[in-house]
Amino acid sequence: MYRSWRHHGRSFDLGRMTLSDLFAAYRTHPAVHVYLLGALVSLAVAIRESSGPWRPILAVLATAAAYPLAWYLLHRFVLHAKFLYRSPLTASLWKRIHFDHHQDPYRMDVLFGSPVTTLPTILVILIPLGWVVGGGAGGAAAAVCAGLLITCAYEFCHCVQHLNFKPRNRLLRRMKELHLAHHFHDEVGNYGITSFVIDRLFGTYYASARERKRSPHVFNLGYDASEATRFPWVARLSGGPPLDRPPSGNAPAGKASAGDAAMRRRETA
């Protein structure tokens, strides 16, 4: 079942997949299974260690409230930072967790975060939060359970935003448009995935492509040919210089400009 996910390539191309294809692929993703198993274990610990339901419920609510802020801070100040690719010790990590996704936004196999990096992050953030809000081990376990389930939902929404699919729901369509702007127009903004409230608070929200000039680094995150010369480790791992657009040989015909077309349609609507 996991064999296809071990293949490093365009094994799951969201630009060519239908919503049914996505459901089928999502069900088999090993990270989803790890998150769900972890959520079940955390739920069992929460039930065992809690003296009542209210403190764990508060921990769950606190987790749901903190998640958009935590994602924003990590996305903006870690995943889009330059310090990771400038060190040979962290270059491969940065390449895997974010650079590859921006280089080719339709690859589902690199869109998903690796549990090796996501699980420690979830635990480091949510165990202290749940412990304080939830009153001990039960609250911490409840927070971790909620965080893992939210991560599953987030990963699915993220896939839909890159899928060759137009949501019927107006809110979901708007979320997708804003995220596509981050990938195809200006990466320095719209860092949210399911919520852009934090973007508004921090001044990084933009409603349409008309508000900003197109970024020359939207696909390479600033790791251009000049940076690759100075810090060659990501380029060596990639087998070549950084791309300024998704690979035309692999992306669906006309798909590289699909995000731009969506933004233009939004502007003229």
Buried (B, 14 or more C-beta within 10 A) or exposed (E): EEEEBEEEEBBBBBBBBEEEBBEEBBEBBBBBBBBEEBBEBBBEBBBEBBEEEEBBBBBBBBBBEBBBBBBBBBBBEBBBBEEBBBEEEBBBBBBBBBBBBBBBBBBBBBBBBBBEEBBEBBBEBBBEBBBBBBBBBBBBBBBBBBBBBBBBEBBBBBBBBBBBBEBEEEEBBBBBBBBBBBBBBBBBBBBBBBBBEBBEEBEBBBBBBEEEEEBEBBBBBBBBEEBBEEBBBBBEBBEEBBBEBBEEEBBBEEBBEBBBEBBBEBEEE
